[in-house]
Amino acid sequence: MRTRAALFLCLLAGTAQASPTANEYEPCHKLGAYYLQTCLDRAAGQQQPQCWTEAHTAVDRCYTEVRASHDKGRIEEKRRAAQQR
């Protein structure tokens, strides 16, 4: 019975970290908005397509980091579960 409970908790912990939640992406959105705002402010009133590119790149990089942090958490949980066997 104890083994089943430990296995259930490991599975539950793994699913809890399965994917990022929307609020974990909020800093990425704020970062993208910051990049866009500062770039557009530097050249007010002019067409600045690179500003959108910079903002998009910053957001994509941040998304990748958030997803990677969850992947790292899942790998660590699996490693701990394997060590407990």
Rosetta silent file (secondary structure, phi, psi, omega in degrees, C-alpha in Angstrom):
SEQUENCE: MRTRAALFLCLLAGTAQASPTANEYEPCHKLGAYYLQTCLDRAAGQQQPQCWTEAHTAVDRCYTEVRASHDKGRIEEKRRAAQQR
SCORE:     score description
SCORE:     0.000 S_00000001
   1 L     0.000  -39.687 -179.165    0.000    0.000    0.000 S_00000001
   2 H   -63.864  -38.412  179.051    2.826    2.367    0.837 S_00000001
   3 H   -65.155  -41.049  178.156    4.437    1.785   -2.573 S_00000001
   4 H   -62.342  -41.916  179.779    1.170    2.605   -4.327 S_00000001
   5 H   -64.651  -41.406  178.776    0.846    5.845   -2.372 S_00000001
   6 H   -65.109  -41.626  178.970    4.429    6.836   -3.242 S_00000001
   7 H   -63.956  -42.921  178.806    3.838    6.003   -6.896 S_00000001
   8 H   -61.198  -43.743  179.248    0.612    8.017   -6.912 S_00000001
   9 H   -64.411  -38.388  177.449    2.355   11.019   -5.377 S_00000001
  10 H   -65.186  -42.784  178.330    5.153   10.816   -7.950 S_00000001
  11 H   -65.555  -40.932  178.438    2.644   10.652  -10.773 S_00000001
  12 H   -63.685  -43.097  178.251    0.683   13.513   -9.286 S_00000001
  13 H   -63.467  -38.407  178.389    3.815   15.628   -8.936 S_00000001
  14 H   -65.486  -37.744  179.932    4.728   14.860  -12.538 S_00000001
  15 H   -76.135  -28.386  179.398    1.347   15.963  -13.827 S_00000001
  16 H   -66.752  -26.823 -179.589    1.407   19.097  -11.716 S_00000001
  17 L  -105.677   16.540 -173.372    4.527   20.182  -13.570 S_00000001
  18 L   -61.819  -42.314  179.681    3.405   18.869  -16.947 S_00000001
  19 L  -150.630  153.220 -179.685    3.016   22.208  -18.623 S_00000001
  20 L   -65.617  150.002  175.763    3.319   25.867  -17.756 S_00000001
  21 L   -92.357  165.330 -176.685    0.226   27.749  -16.726 S_00000001
  22 H   -57.813  -38.434 -177.635   -0.893   30.997  -18.324 S_00000001
  23 H   -68.412  -20.822  177.358    0.327   33.090  -15.395 S_00000001
  24 H   -73.586  -18.200  178.047    3.855   31.744  -15.854 S_00000001
  25 H   -90.457   -9.076 -178.601    3.936   33.392  -19.265 S_00000001
  26 H   -56.695  -42.895  176.693    2.924   36.823  -17.923 S_00000001
  27 H   -60.197  -32.953  177.560    6.550   37.942  -17.401 S_00000001
  28 H   -64.977  -41.576  179.594    7.187   37.017  -21.054 S_00000001
  29 H   -65.744  -41.260  178.471    4.307   39.213  -22.167 S_00000001
  30 H   -66.017  -37.667  177.945    5.551   42.093  -20.048 S_00000001
  31 H   -63.765  -44.761  178.228    9.040   41.639  -21.463 S_00000001
  32 H   -61.836  -41.650  178.616    7.713   41.737  -25.029 S_00000001
  33 H   -64.665  -39.376  178.395    5.692   44.862  -24.272 S_00000001
  34 H   -63.326  -47.627  178.590    8.757   46.497  -22.725 S_00000001
  35 H   -57.497  -46.573 -177.652   10.927   45.719  -25.766 S_00000001
  36 H   -64.839  -46.820 -178.180    8.283   47.056  -28.114 S_00000001
  37 H   -61.460  -47.929 -177.882    7.594   50.205  -26.104 S_00000001
  38 H   -67.083  -37.391  178.847   11.228   51.193  -25.667 S_00000001
  39 H   -66.487  -45.003  179.904   12.059   50.533  -29.305 S_00000001
  40 H   -66.682  -34.582  178.475    9.091   52.533  -30.572 S_00000001
  41 H   -65.552  -30.847 -179.987    9.882   55.377  -28.149 S_00000001
  42 H   -65.886  -28.654 -177.436   13.394   55.686  -29.601 S_00000001
  43 L  -135.571   60.195 -175.827   11.963   56.537  -33.021 S_00000001
  44 L   -56.916  133.597  175.623    8.508   57.957  -32.316 S_00000001
  45 L    83.664   -1.703  179.866    6.316   58.399  -35.378 S_00000001
  46 L  -108.541  153.084  175.212    8.511   56.357  -37.703 S_00000001
  47 L   -70.493  124.681 -177.600    7.905   52.908  -39.106 S_00000001
  48 L  -131.960   73.747 -178.255   10.037   50.526  -37.066 S_00000001
  49 H   -62.675  -25.965  179.349    9.435   46.931  -38.185 S_00000001
  50 H   -66.874  -23.560  178.503   12.531   45.755  -36.297 S_00000001
  51 H   -63.304  -43.004  179.507   10.771   46.722  -33.055 S_00000001
  52 H   -66.079  -38.964  179.479    8.136   44.064  -33.621 S_00000001
  53 H   -64.909  -45.201  178.500   10.825   41.549  -34.529 S_00000001
  54 H   -60.743  -44.822 -179.308   12.832   42.316  -31.379 S_00000001
  55 H   -63.768  -44.189 -179.739    9.737   42.038  -29.186 S_00000001
  56 H   -62.986  -42.672  178.714    8.675   38.776  -30.820 S_00000001
  57 H   -62.847  -42.169  179.132   12.161   37.316  -30.418 S_00000001
  58 H   -63.121  -42.208  179.787   12.256   38.288  -26.734 S_00000001
  59 H   -66.605  -44.830  179.194    8.872   36.686  -26.091 S_00000001
  60 H   -60.006  -42.127  179.112    9.815   33.493  -27.947 S_00000001
  61 H   -62.480  -42.733  179.829   13.064   33.228  -25.965 S_00000001
  62 H   -65.122  -43.101  176.889   11.163   33.693  -22.709 S_00000001
  63 H   -57.530  -43.569 -179.505    8.570   31.054  -23.686 S_00000001
  64 H   -61.464  -41.767  178.862   11.390   28.626  -24.415 S_00000001
  65 H   -65.244  -39.690  179.266   12.922   29.259  -20.988 S_00000001
  66 H   -64.760  -46.319  179.151    9.588   28.731  -19.227 S_00000001
  67 H   -63.959  -39.150  179.718    8.992   25.437  -21.044 S_00000001
  68 H   -63.950  -37.031  179.159   12.577   24.321  -20.377 S_00000001
  69 H   -64.381  -34.238  177.343   12.164   24.953  -16.655 S_00000001
  70 H   -73.032  -38.219  177.158    9.169   22.612  -16.650 S_00000001
  71 H   -62.284  -41.797  179.102   11.039   19.976  -18.611 S_00000001
  72 H   -62.635  -39.975  178.778   13.884   20.155  -16.089 S_00000001
  73 H   -63.861  -40.719  178.354   11.369   19.706  -13.258 S_00000001
  74 H   -66.556  -39.807  179.362    9.881   16.624  -14.892 S_00000001
  75 H   -63.598  -42.464  179.461   13.311   15.081  -15.452 S_00000001
  76 H   -64.625  -40.046  178.863   14.227   15.641  -11.801 S_00000001
  77 H   -63.932  -42.782  178.644   10.948   14.084  -10.626 S_00000001
  78 H   -63.801  -40.044  179.776   11.500   11.008  -12.795 S_00000001
  79 H   -63.410  -44.377  179.059   15.056   10.695  -11.488 S_00000001
  80 H   -63.323  -41.638 -179.690   13.865   10.868   -7.867 S_00000001
  81 H   -64.437  -38.727  179.115   11.155    8.299   -8.522 S_00000001
  82 H   -67.634  -34.663  179.991   13.678    5.935  -10.105 S_00000001
  83 H   -71.531  -26.677 -178.838   16.026    6.303   -7.128 S_00000001
  84 H   -77.689  -15.708 -177.689   13.237    5.416   -4.698 S_00000001
  85 L   -71.901    0.000    0.000   12.608    2.050   -6.368 S_00000001
